[in-house]
Amino acid sequence: MPTSEVWSLSDFEISKYIAEGRFGKVYLAREKQSGYVVALKVIFKAKLKKHRFHAHLRREIEIQQSLDHPNVLRLFTWFHDEERVVLVLEYAARGELYKYVASLAGALAYCHKKQVIHRDIKPENLLIDIEGRLKIADFGWAARSNAKRHTLCGTIDYLAPEMVEKKAHDHAVDNWTLGILCYEFLYGSPPFEADEQDDTLRRIVRVDLAFPSSPCVSSEAKDLISKLLVKDSSKRLCLEDIMKHPWIKKNADPSGSCIKQKDVTRSKVKR
């Protein structure tokens, strides 16, 4: 996409509404000059001011602009007007995710190497591009990981025990969340889900993990999940070892794409 010193919404043809977040909405759009299809994350300044989230947004922009990995959603640029801040993001649609555990682990390993903890990995923040590659999105809760963190953030079902107990945490919270996602992809719901929020938190702290008899899930998949959902963060399976796990080798494509090249249908839209 060509660079420009000044961007505005008039540079884009907005197609449709995609999603809504706490501070604004996301739209599918096309940049008029190049024809690039992008996602516009439109954030309202009034809401940022009300919730005092200016620093939070600045950190999100700084972190996401510093990352360049095929499995991390790209932030092309950003601009603002009197009412809004607009992030111009790579567009990716959602898709089936359980086969993408290897590429997710690789992307998280890259982020951790860059001293970034995502802290809010969940299905809504995992997208699939037109060629079948997984993309990690939404770095709103991300932080630099050169020191232990203490902020309680993220989504309840995906919180690690150390976060629930308000203890210092590091990159291992992302490893925990990977275990939660593996379970959810295979069983259809997070492992510690309960009717009441307090019950969910108690189950997380106790690591009250159970594997239902249905659907049928392999012992290898259960082994991987059990090695990630460990209360002691120092004993969780490291991301590098995930790539060597038997279940990953059988089911996931570490290249990051679950679509064979011959099966990819080229988009008519310029990218």
N, C-alpha and C positions, 0 to 999 in steps of 0.2 A: 504494500500500500504506500503511495507516495507520501512523503513528509510535508508538513505545512506548518508555518509558524503559528497560524491561527485557524482553529477548527470551530465549527458550529454545527448545530443540527441541520442547517440548510445544506450541508455537504452530503447528506445521506437521504436515501429514499427509505422510509420506514415501512416495513411490510406488515408485520403482525406482532402482537404481544406474545411473549414466551413464558415469562414467569414473574412472580412478585416476591420481593423480600421485605425486610423490616423497614428499609429506608427508601425504597423506590421500586422500579419495575425494569424488566429486561425485554428488549425488543429485537426482532430480526430485522436487519437493515442491509442496504447495499450502498457502498461508497460510490458516489456518482462518477467521479473521474476515472477510477480504475475498474469499477465493476465488482470489487471485492465484496463478498458476503460476510457480514460481521454480526456480532451481538452487541447491542448498546445497553449498558447497565446505567440507567438514569437514576441518580440519587438526589433527593430533594434536600436543599440546604437547611430549610426550616426544621426538618426532622433531625438532621445532624446536630443542629444547634440545640434543639429540645433535649436530646439525649447525650449531648456533649461528646460526640463521636468524631470530631474533626481529626484528632490525633490518630484515632483508630483507622480512619480512611487513608490518611497520609501513609501510615505504616503498610496498609494493604497495597497501595500503589507502588511504594518503594520496593517492597518484597517481590511482588509479581513482575515488575519490570526487570528485576535482577536475575530472573530465572529463564533459562533457555533449554528446554528439554522436550523431546517429542511427545511425552506423556504428561506435560503440564500445559494447561490452557494459557495461551499467549495474550498478554496485554499489549496491544499495538501502541496506544497513546491515550491521552485523556484531555478533556477541556472542561470549561465551566462558563456559565452565564450568571445572571443575577439570581436565578432561582435554583439552578441545578448544577451538579457535577456529573459528567458523562464519561464512563470508561468504555473505550472501544476495544472489544475483546474478540478473539478468535471464536467462530461459531462452531459448535459441535452438538449433535443431537444425542438423545439418550439411546441406550440399547441394552442387550443382555450383558450382565457384568461378571458372573461367577468365573468365566474363563479368563478374566483379565487380572487375576490376583498377581501373577508374575510381573506384568507390566506396571501394576500399581506399586508393588514392592520395589521395583527398579526406580520408579519415579520418586518414591519416598526416600530411597537411599540417596538419590541425587540431591533432593532438597536438604537432607540431613548433612550431606557433604558440604553444602553451601550454607550451613548453619541456620537452616530454616526448619521450624516445627510447624506443621499445618494446623493441628489441634482441632480440626472440625471435619475430618474425613467421614462422609456419609453418602448414601446413594445419590442424594440430590446434588452433591458436589462432584460427581463422577460422570463425565460425558463421553460420548463416542463420536469421532469425526466420520466424515464420509467414506474414508478408507478403512474404517474399523479400528482405529487407534483410540485407546483410552486417553482421556485428558482430565487431570485434576484441576478443578476450578475453585473459585471463591477463597481468596486468601485473607478474608476479613478478620479471622481470629489468629492468623499466623504470627509467629514471633521469631526473632533471632535466638538461636539456641546455644550461644556461647556461655550461657550461665543458666542455672536452674530458674524456673519460672514459678510463680505462685498464684497467678490469676485463674479463677474458676471460669472456664468458658467452654463453648461447644454445645452439643445437643445431648440431653439427658441419657438416652439409651446407649450412647457411644462414649460416655465419660469413663476414664480409667479410674481405678480405686484411689490412687494417690491424689487425683483431682477432687474426687468426692470428699475425701478426708482432709482437703485443703492443705496438702503437703506439697513441698517443692516437687516439680516435675521437669522432665526433659523430653528428648526425642522419642523415648520409649512409649509415650502416650499414643503415638501414631502406630506403633507396632501392635498395641492393644486393640486399637480401632480396626486394624486390618483383620484381626481375629474375629471381632464382632461382625464385620462385613462378610467374611467367609461363612459364618454361621447363618447370617440373614439371607445370603444368596442361595444357600442350600435348603434352609428350613422355612423361609418366608417371613420370618420376624426376628428381631434381635433376641439374644439369649436371656437377657435379664428383664425383659418387658413385664410390667405388672399394671394392674388397673390404677393403682395410686403411685404418684411420683416417689413418695417416701419409700414405698416397698421396692421400687426399682433401684433406688440408691442403696438400700440395705442389701439387696441381692448382688449388686456390683461389688460392694465392699467385701462380702462373704465369698465372692466368686461362686455363686450358687448355680453352677453350670450343669445342665442335664441335656442329654441327647434323646429326643423322642424316637420311638420305634418307627414312626412314619413321618415323612418319607424315608425310604431306605438310603442311607448315606454310608459311604465306605469307611472302614476303620482308618484308612490313611488320611481321609479328610478330617475325621474326628481327632486324630493324632496332631495334625497341623493346628487345628483350632485350640486344642488343649495346651499346646506349647506356646501359643501366643497369649492366651487368656490366663496369665500367671500373675498373682498379686504382686510378688516381688519383681519390680520392673527390671532389675539387673539380670533376672533369670529368663526373661522372655526371649523367644527365638529371634535372633538378629535377622535383619532383612536379607543379608547376603546368604544366610543358610536357608531361607525360605525358597530361594531359587533351586536349591539342591534337593528339596523335599520330594519324596516319591509321588505325592498327590499332584504337586505342581508339574512335575515332569510328564505325568500322564494326561493332564487336563488343560494346562494353560500354555499359551503361546508367549514365550518371553520376548519375542520381537515387538510385542505391543499391539499386534493386529490379529483379530480372529477371522479375517476374511482373506482367503487366498487371492493372490494377485489376479488370477484369471477370472475370478468371480466379481471383481470390483467393477461396478457400473460407473463410468465417468459422469460426473455432474455436468449439466449443460450450463451451470452457472460458473462464471470465472472465479478462481480462487487465488 
